[in-house]
């Protein structure tokens, strides 16, 4: 069994480039590419895997209805996967304990956990707000990878 340290190592090799899969209402799988990272959950402090998504995205619609996903991060031929329930924190998905300022900081933390950097954080914050970005926080209940 892999742990989040293995997943974190892969995140740092390719900016957290990951494939996330959610479940549609008809039971089929929807997949897309995100940049994900590992950070402390903003409320519990427990390790979580996180990415952001814009308002109106298919994955956000699916996660509101069925809050569970699978995410695979890869670098070269090495990969690690995490599965688990999700929590959303965004302008349309309030999370108890996260106010507007907390959301602004959380979105930055998710971005940097995936290896992101920015030359103008005020611009970053403005774009995140304009896009209605939400943070998706995965509590890992299963983590696995290809054999080393």
Backbone bond lengths (Angstrom), bond angles and torsions (degrees), N, CA, C in turn:
res aa  C-N    CA-C-N  psi(-1)  N-CA   C-N-CA  omega(-1)  CA-C   N-CA-C  phi
1 X - - - 1.454 - - 1.521 108.44 -
2 X 1.280 115.49 131.44 1.451 123.36 176.16 1.524 108.40 -80.02
3 X 1.327 116.91 159.34 1.455 119.59 171.71 1.529 109.34 -122.45
4 X 1.320 116.32 178.74 1.463 119.17 -176.12 1.522 113.04 -67.48
5 X 1.323 118.26 -20.18 1.472 119.92 175.89 1.521 109.73 -63.71
6 X 1.330 117.03 -40.72 1.461 120.88 177.46 1.528 110.60 -64.14
7 X 1.311 116.39 -42.44 1.458 120.80 179.23 1.527 110.52 -65.06
8 X 1.326 116.64 -41.80 1.467 121.33 179.11 1.517 111.12 -61.05
9 X 1.308 116.95 -40.07 1.468 120.80 178.64 1.527 110.68 -59.20
10 X 1.318 117.18 -42.35 1.465 120.81 178.36 1.522 111.51 -67.33
11 X 1.325 117.37 -36.90 1.466 121.42 178.76 1.521 109.87 -55.26
12 X 1.331 116.36 -43.31 1.461 120.54 -175.84 1.527 113.08 -72.31
13 X 1.317 117.80 -14.08 1.462 120.24 -178.73 1.525 113.85 -84.82
14 X 1.346 117.49 -25.34 1.466 119.39 -177.64 1.523 111.53 -148.06
15 X 1.337 117.63 46.33 1.465 123.59 174.72 1.526 113.17 54.20
16 X 1.330 117.07 30.85 1.455 119.86 176.70 1.513 114.41 67.69
17 X 1.341 117.37 18.85 1.465 120.13 -179.38 1.526 108.71 -57.54
18 X 1.322 115.52 120.87 1.464 121.86 -171.24 1.523 110.73 -141.16
19 X 1.311 114.71 156.78 1.461 121.56 171.16 1.520 107.00 -108.31
20 X 1.323 115.76 126.78 1.455 121.46 178.35 1.523 108.27 -113.12
21 X 1.332 115.23 137.10 1.471 120.65 -179.58 1.519 109.27 -123.40
22 X 1.336 114.43 131.25 1.459 122.53 177.98 1.523 108.56 -122.27
23 X 1.308 115.43 169.03 1.456 121.54 -177.68 1.522 110.21 -105.48
24 X 1.337 115.26 124.27 1.467 120.51 175.30 1.533 109.75 -75.48
25 X 1.318 115.90 165.62 1.469 121.52 179.44 1.522 111.97 -60.00
26 X 1.342 117.34 -30.47 1.469 119.96 -178.82 1.532 112.83 -85.36
27 X 1.345 117.12 5.51 1.461 121.19 177.06 1.515 114.59 89.20
28 X 1.328 118.31 -2.38 1.460 120.22 177.61 1.528 109.36 -86.52
29 X 1.319 115.57 164.03 1.457 122.42 -176.50 1.525 110.24 -95.58
30 X 1.328 116.13 137.99 1.466 123.03 173.50 1.518 106.42 -117.05
31 X 1.338 117.14 128.63 1.460 121.72 -179.94 1.516 110.71 -123.15
32 X 1.319 115.17 149.65 1.456 121.40 175.27 1.520 109.05 -153.33
33 X 1.316 115.66 170.46 1.462 121.90 -178.13 1.523 109.11 -102.96
34 X 1.335 115.81 134.75 1.460 122.88 177.94 1.524 108.66 -137.02
35 X 1.312 116.16 169.46 1.461 122.02 168.34 1.519 106.41 -105.76
36 X 1.317 116.86 120.53 1.464 121.67 -175.62 1.514 110.47 -121.75
37 X 1.306 115.49 159.16 1.451 121.77 176.85 1.516 110.79 -147.81
38 X 1.310 115.11 175.45 1.462 121.83 178.70 1.519 107.73 -112.48
39 X 1.330 115.91 132.88 1.459 121.48 179.08 1.514 110.17 -151.33
40 X 1.314 115.76 172.75 1.460 120.72 174.98 1.527 108.72 -77.75
41 X 1.311 116.54 133.55 1.460 121.33 176.72 1.534 107.89 -57.24
42 X 1.334 118.51 133.57 1.469 120.37 -173.71 1.528 114.42 -65.72
43 X 1.306 118.23 -18.24 1.467 120.86 -179.84 1.528 110.82 -104.97
44 X 1.327 117.13 -50.01 1.468 120.61 -173.85 1.524 113.40 -89.51
45 X 1.328 116.96 -24.26 1.456 120.56 -175.55 1.512 113.77 80.92
46 X 1.321 118.11 -5.18 1.467 122.20 179.01 1.533 109.70 -72.01
47 X 1.319 118.41 151.67 1.466 120.20 177.88 1.530 111.18 -60.64
48 X 1.318 114.92 137.30 1.465 121.34 178.44 1.520 108.44 -141.16
49 X 1.312 115.82 154.14 1.459 122.25 172.01 1.520 105.20 -101.20
50 X 1.329 116.71 138.56 1.465 118.76 -173.05 1.522 112.07 -143.30
51 X 1.325 114.77 152.88 1.462 123.36 170.53 1.514 106.96 -151.26
52 X 1.320 116.37 171.36 1.459 119.84 176.18 1.520 109.25 -114.29
53 X 1.316 114.64 157.49 1.460 120.83 175.99 1.518 108.74 -145.45
54 X 1.317 115.00 150.14 1.463 118.66 -177.05 1.522 111.19 -85.25
55 X 1.337 114.38 156.67 1.462 121.40 178.30 1.522 109.53 -55.72
56 X 1.314 116.59 140.02 1.457 121.42 176.39 1.517 114.77 85.05
57 X 1.322 118.83 -3.10 1.467 119.82 -179.61 1.531 110.02 -69.06
58 X 1.326 115.26 151.09 1.468 120.16 178.96 1.525 110.52 -58.70
59 X 1.352 116.70 -42.72 1.466 118.49 -177.45 1.524 111.31 -63.09
60 X 1.334 118.20 -35.81 1.460 120.50 179.01 1.530 110.57 -67.52
61 X 1.317 116.56 -42.31 1.471 120.86 176.79 1.528 109.80 -59.54
62 X 1.335 116.86 -46.10 1.470 120.99 -179.52 1.517 111.43 -64.17
63 X 1.336 116.67 -42.52 1.468 120.15 -176.52 1.525 112.38 -70.21
64 X 1.301 117.58 -28.83 1.473 119.26 174.88 1.523 110.31 -65.29
65 X 1.320 116.55 -38.34 1.466 121.05 -178.26 1.528 112.72 -84.36
66 X 1.331 116.23 -35.50 1.468 122.03 -176.65 1.531 107.26 -137.58
67 X 1.330 117.11 85.85 1.468 121.47 -170.60 1.531 114.61 -78.43
68 X 1.311 115.31 66.59 1.459 121.94 177.99 1.524 107.01 -153.17
69 X 1.341 116.84 145.70 1.459 119.22 179.83 1.512 111.61 -153.26
70 X 1.323 113.25 173.47 1.459 123.12 172.30 1.517 106.89 -124.15
71 X 1.345 116.28 138.02 1.453 121.49 -179.86 1.520 108.29 -134.43
72 X 1.326 116.14 133.81 1.462 122.30 177.15 1.517 108.39 -120.86
73 X 1.323 115.98 124.86 1.464 121.48 174.20 1.522 106.90 -107.42
74 X 1.343 116.87 142.20 1.456 119.84 -176.93 1.521 110.62 -140.57
75 X 1.294 114.05 155.77 1.459 122.24 172.35 1.514 105.06 -148.67
76 X 1.325 115.89 113.28 1.462 118.91 -172.84 1.517 108.47 63.52
77 X 1.328 115.46 -132.57 1.464 120.10 179.64 1.521 112.51 -93.19
78 X 1.310 118.01 0.66 1.462 121.51 178.23 1.518 109.54 -89.97
79 X 1.317 115.90 140.11 1.451 119.84 179.95 1.523 109.77 -149.39
80 X 1.317 114.50 157.77 1.465 122.40 173.08 1.522 107.24 -142.60
81 X 1.307 115.10 145.76 1.464 120.70 -178.50 1.523 109.75 -122.14
82 X 1.305 115.17 150.83 1.460 122.29 174.61 1.523 107.23 -133.72
83 X 1.314 115.19 139.37 1.459 121.48 174.79 1.511 107.81 -128.29
84 X 1.330 115.54 147.35 1.447 118.10 176.48 1.506 113.45 166.96
85 X 1.320 114.20 176.02 1.462 120.22 176.80 1.524 110.27 -73.48
86 X 1.318 115.68 155.25 1.468 120.83 -179.47 1.519 111.14 -121.36
87 X 1.319 113.35 155.86 1.455 122.74 168.95 1.517 106.31 -123.69
88 X 1.310 115.72 145.45 1.464 121.73 179.55 1.522 109.58 -111.35
89 X 1.321 114.90 143.21 1.458 120.99 174.43 1.519 107.28 -137.25
90 X 1.324 115.97 111.75 1.456 119.76 -178.66 1.507 110.82 -165.78
91 X 1.326 116.41 179.01 1.466 119.57 -177.61 1.530 112.91 -61.75
92 X 1.315 117.65 -30.34 1.467 121.31 177.89 1.524 112.25 -103.34
93 X 1.330 116.05 1.79 1.468 122.31 -178.14 1.524 108.85 -135.92
94 X 1.339 116.63 71.80 1.454 118.63 -177.12 1.533 111.81 -62.31
95 X 1.330 115.01 139.60 1.456 121.63 175.68 1.523 106.84 -112.46
96 X 1.322 117.51 124.72 1.468 118.81 177.98 1.531 110.73 -53.32
97 X 1.328 115.47 130.78 1.453 120.73 179.80 1.520 114.26 94.10
98 X 1.346 117.43 -6.30 1.467 121.35 179.12 1.532 108.08 -118.31
99 X 1.323 115.98 107.93 1.463 120.46 176.17 1.531 109.09 -90.47
100 X 1.326 117.91 -173.51 1.474 121.67 -177.12 1.524 111.27 -59.15
101 X 1.312 117.83 -42.18 1.466 120.74 178.64 1.530 110.09 -67.41
102 X 1.316 117.17 -40.65 1.463 120.77 177.52 1.514 111.62 -62.52
103 X 1.340 117.45 -37.93 1.466 121.28 177.58 1.527 110.28 -66.34
104 X 1.318 117.56 -42.19 1.464 120.95 178.41 1.532 110.13 -57.93
105 X 1.307 116.97 -45.92 1.468 121.47 179.55 1.528 110.84 -68.43
106 X 1.326 117.52 -40.75 1.463 121.00 179.44 1.527 110.92 -61.04
107 X 1.321 117.99 -44.36 1.465 120.92 179.23 1.530 110.76 -60.89
108 X 1.315 116.92 -39.52 1.463 120.31 175.28 1.534 110.92 -63.99
109 X 1.333 115.66 -44.77 1.470 119.96 -178.73 1.525 111.78 -61.97
110 X 1.325 117.16 -40.56 1.461 120.79 177.50 1.524 109.85 -62.95
111 X 1.314 116.68 -45.43 1.463 122.32 179.77 1.526 111.02 -59.18
112 X 1.312 117.14 -48.21 1.468 119.76 -178.24 1.524 111.88 -71.63
113 X 1.328 117.94 -30.04 1.476 119.83 177.74 1.521 111.30 -64.84
114 X 1.328 116.85 -24.57 1.470 121.64 177.28 1.524 111.48 -90.93
115 X 1.324 116.93 8.11 1.461 120.59 178.08 1.511 114.39 93.62
116 X 1.321 117.51 6.35 1.456 120.66 -178.66 1.518 112.77 -75.54
117 X 1.312 115.13 147.67 1.464 122.57 172.87 1.522 107.38 -133.88
118 X 1.312 116.41 160.26 1.461 119.44 -179.18 1.517 109.53 -147.22
119 X 1.327 116.11 141.10 1.464 121.13 179.34 1.524 112.60 -85.34
120 X 1.343 116.98 -17.12 1.450 120.30 -177.08 1.526 109.04 -143.50
121 X 1.335 115.92 92.17 1.464 120.07 -175.55 1.519 112.48 -64.93
122 X 1.312 118.03 -29.76 1.466 119.71 177.77 1.531 110.07 -63.15
123 X 1.320 117.14 -41.97 1.467 120.92 176.37 1.521 110.35 -63.99
124 X 1.328 116.59 -44.54 1.470 120.94 177.75 1.533 109.91 -55.42
125 X 1.334 116.67 -50.75 1.464 121.01 -179.06 1.528 111.22 -58.79
126 X 1.337 116.94 -42.18 1.470 121.03 -179.49 1.524 110.98 -62.93
127 X 1.333 117.22 -45.42 1.468 121.35 -179.30 1.532 110.33 -64.81
128 X 1.316 117.22 -42.15 1.472 120.19 178.94 1.530 110.24 -60.12
129 X 1.325 116.75 -42.32 1.471 120.91 178.79 1.520 111.06 -66.59
130 X 1.348 117.25 -44.04 1.469 120.80 179.48 1.522 111.54 -61.30
131 X 1.326 117.09 -36.64 1.468 121.52 -179.07 1.529 112.42 -83.09
132 X 1.319 117.35 -4.40 1.459 120.29 -178.84 1.519 112.39 62.52
133 X 1.321 116.25 35.16 1.468 121.48 -175.33 1.518 112.55 -59.86
134 X 1.319 114.23 140.82 1.459 122.33 174.15 1.521 108.19 -120.34
135 X 1.310 115.78 146.92 1.460 121.45 171.94 1.527 107.59 -89.12
136 X 1.319 115.74 136.31 1.461 122.56 175.02 1.524 105.99 -109.84
137 X 1.328 116.74 119.59 1.462 122.80 -177.28 1.522 109.17 -113.02
138 X 1.318 116.00 119.18 1.464 122.10 -177.67 1.520 108.71 -101.51
139 X 1.319 116.26 125.24 1.459 121.53 171.58 1.520 106.49 -91.61
140 X 1.329 117.81 110.64 1.461 119.72 -173.83 1.523 112.21 -70.08
141 X 1.328 116.12 123.39 1.455 118.96 169.84 1.521 111.60 -112.39
142 X 1.334 115.66 -6.04 1.461 121.39 173.85 1.526 108.12 -150.35
143 X 1.331 117.28 126.45 1.462 123.27 177.25 1.521 107.03 -132.79
144 X 1.337 116.48 129.56 1.462 120.45 -178.47 1.510 109.73 -151.58
145 X 1.347 116.67 166.22 1.462 120.30 -176.82 1.515 110.34 -154.36
146 X 1.355 114.21 176.02 1.456 119.24 173.82 1.525 107.80 -72.48
147 X 1.323 118.02 153.35 1.470 119.49 179.33 1.521 110.54 -62.22
148 X 1.324 115.36 141.86 1.468 120.87 179.40 1.515 110.67 -74.06
